[in-house]
């Protein structure tokens, strides 16, 4: 899954302009959902990957951690986690289980990586823990189904 779907210049812009990048991410999320609702699954998947990468770039942007920025940080974390779960769901619907699992694992790893940056903010840590828990619950049933399927064959 190491394919880069965003232009490196655009990725850098997202990191350097987090406020504007959030607006772009929201627009990309809406486009992804619209494509999915209209049955354009290939396009929705590609937009989903791009939105996921944009959310990750924003999440990794070097931003000052302050009490005034907590809501924005929480929004970024939530957007990253939910976009990862949404993309994983799209991939699972297309029977792309390996890619679906890879997205969930990437989400978990990324959230673990940023946790120390927010160690002094209890509400952000709780949000990360809640998303981690949801990711684990999402991941476990997929593994159970895959094992059951393998046992039948």
C-alpha positions in Angstrom: 0.0 0.0 0.0 3.0 2.3 -0.3 1.5 3.9 -3.5 1.4 7.7 -3.2 -1.8 9.1 -4.5 -1.2 12.7 -3.7 1.3 14.9 -5.5 4.3 15.6 -3.2 3.8 19.4 -3.7 0.2 19.2 -2.7 1.0 17.0 0.3 3.6 19.6 1.4 1.0 22.4 0.9 -1.4 20.4 3.1 1.2 20.2 5.9 2.1 23.9 5.6 -1.4 25.2 5.5 -3.4 23.1 8.0 -6.4 25.5 8.2 -6.9 25.6 4.4 -6.1 21.9 4.2 -8.9 21.0 6.5 -11.3 22.7 4.1 -9.8 20.6 1.3 -10.2 17.5 3.3 -13.8 18.2 4.0 -14.5 18.7 0.3 -12.7 15.5 -0.6 -14.7 13.6 2.0 -17.9 14.9 0.5 -16.7 14.0 -3.0 -15.9 10.5 -1.9 -19.3 10.0 -0.3 -21.1 11.4 -3.3 -19.2 9.1 -5.7 -19.9 6.1 -3.4 -23.6 7.0 -3.3 -23.8 7.3 -7.0 -22.3 3.9 -7.4 -19.0 5.1 -8.9 -17.0 2.6 -6.7 -13.6 2.9 -8.4 -13.7 6.6 -8.3 -14.9 6.6 -4.7 -12.1 4.2 -3.7 -9.5 6.4 -5.4 -10.9 9.6 -3.8 -11.0 7.7 -0.5 -7.3 6.9 -0.7 -6.6 10.5 -1.6 -8.7 11.8 1.3 -7.1 9.4 3.7 -3.6 10.6 2.6 -4.7 14.2 3.0 -6.0 13.5 6.5 -2.7 11.8 7.4 -0.7 14.8 6.0 -2.7 17.2 8.1 -2.4 15.0 11.1 1.4 14.9 10.7 1.7 18.7 10.1 4.0 20.3 12.6 1.5 22.5 14.5 2.0 24.2 17.9 0.2 22.2 20.5 -1.8 24.6 22.6 -5.1 24.6 24.5 -6.6 26.8 21.7 -5.8 24.2 19.1 -7.3 21.2 20.9 -10.6 21.2 18.9 -8.7 21.4 15.6 -6.4 18.5 16.7 -9.4 16.4 17.8 -11.1 17.1 14.4 -7.9 16.0 12.6 -7.6 12.8 14.6 -11.3 12.0 14.2 -11.2 12.7 10.4 -8.1 10.5 10.0 -9.7 7.6 11.9 -13.1 7.8 10.4 -11.7 8.2 6.8 -9.5 5.1 7.5 -12.5 3.1 8.6 -14.6 4.3 5.7 -11.9 3.5 3.1 -11.4 0.1 4.8 -15.1 -0.5 4.5 -15.1 0.4 0.8 -12.2 -2.0 0.2 -13.9 -4.8 2.2 -17.1 -4.4 0.1 -14.9 -4.9 -3.0 -13.4 -8.0 -1.4 -10.0 -6.3 -1.1 -9.4 -7.7 2.4 -5.6 -7.3 2.3 -5.9 -3.6 1.5 -8.7 -3.1 4.0 -6.6 -4.6 6.8 -3.6 -2.5 5.7 -5.6 0.7 6.0 -6.8 -0.3 9.5 -3.2 -1.2 10.6 -1.9 2.1 9.2 -4.5 4.0 11.2 -3.5 2.2 14.3 0.2 2.7 13.8 -0.2 6.4 13.0 -2.4 7.0 16.1 0.2 5.2 18.3 2.9 7.4 16.7 1.2 10.7 17.5 0.0 9.8 21.0 3.2 11.0 22.7 2.8 14.4 21.1 -0.5 14.8 23.0 0.4 13.1 26.2 -0.3 16.2 28.2 -3.8 16.6 26.8 -6.2 14.1 28.4 -9.1 14.8 26.0 -7.0 14.1 22.9 -5.5 11.0 24.5 -9.0 9.7 25.3 -10.1 10.4 21.7 -7.1 8.5 20.3 -7.8 5.6 22.7 -11.5 5.5 21.6 -10.6 5.4 17.9 -7.9 2.8 18.6 -10.6 0.7 20.3 -13.0 1.1 17.4 -10.3 0.2 14.9 -9.5 -3.0 17.0 -13.2 -3.9 17.0 -13.4 -3.3 13.3 -10.3 -5.4 12.6 -11.2 -8.4 14.8 -14.4 -9.4 13.0 -12.7 -9.2 9.6 -9.9 -11.6 10.8 -12.6 -13.9 12.3 -14.5 -14.0 9.0 -11.3 -14.6 7.1 -10.3 -17.5 9.3 -13.8 -19.0 9.0 -13.6 -18.7 5.3 -10.2 -20.3 5.1 -11.4 -23.2 7.3 -14.2 -23.9 4.9 -11.9 -24.2 1.9 
